[in-house]
Amino acid sequence: MKRFLGFLKTHAQRPWFLPLVCFLAFIDLFIVVLPTEGMIMTTSVMRPRRWFVTGFAVTTASALGAIALSLASREWGTPFVAWIAGADFLTSAKWISTQKWIGDYGFWAIFLTALGPFPQQPVVLVAAVAGMSIPEIFVGAWFGRIPKYLFFSYVAARGEKWLREEFAHHPSLNRFPKLRDALLRIVHDSSEGKGPGN
C-alpha cells in the first residue's frame, strides 16, 4: 500500500489522476481494503489548491459506488451479498444487528455510517436487500461522506506545519490529545506518501 500511495504522489499532476482516485473510491464499496481517506489526503497534499474539488469528487464517486452496490444487491440478491461480503455474513450477528439498525433508523443509519469510521459496505448491502430506495441510499452516503472527506482534504492541503500551529494557537484543541496526535501523524504520513495506518 505504501508503494501504491507513493505512485499516486508522483503522478498527482497528471490529468487522469483525480479520475483514477475517484474510480478507486467508487470500487471501495466492493473492495473494502482501499484507504480512501489516505488517497484523499495524499491527493490534497500534492494538489492543495484543489482540495475542495478533491473532497467533492471523491465523495460523489463513493456515493455512486453505494448506488452500484445497491443495484447489484437488488439484482442478484443474497447470493451476491454472500459473494461480496462472505457466506458467513448472512448468518452473522453483524447481519442481524445491521438489519435491526436499518429497520430502526433507515436513512440515518446510512448517513451515520458514512460519516463515521465504519465500513459502509455492510450497511449498504443490508439497506439494499431490505428495499431502501436507491436515492435515499445515495443521499445518506453523500451527505455522510462530504463533511468527513472535505475535512481530511482541507487539513492535508494546509499541511503539517499549519496543523501544528493551529494546535499551538488554540489550546482548547489540545483537550483531545489522541485526536491531535492522530491528525498530525496522518498528515505527516500523507505528505511522505505512506498513507494513514501504513
Secondary structure, 3 states (H helix, E strand, C coil): CHHHHHHHHHCCCCCCHHHHHHHHHHHCCCCCCCCHHHHHHHHHHHCHHHHHHHHHHHHHHHHHHHHHHHHHHHHHHHHHHHHHHCHHHHHCHHHHHHHHHHHHHCHHHHHHHHHCCCCCHHHHHHHHHHCCCHHHHHHHHHHHHHHHHHHHHHHHHHHHHHHHHHHHHCHHHHHCHHHHHHHHHHHHHHHCCCCCCC
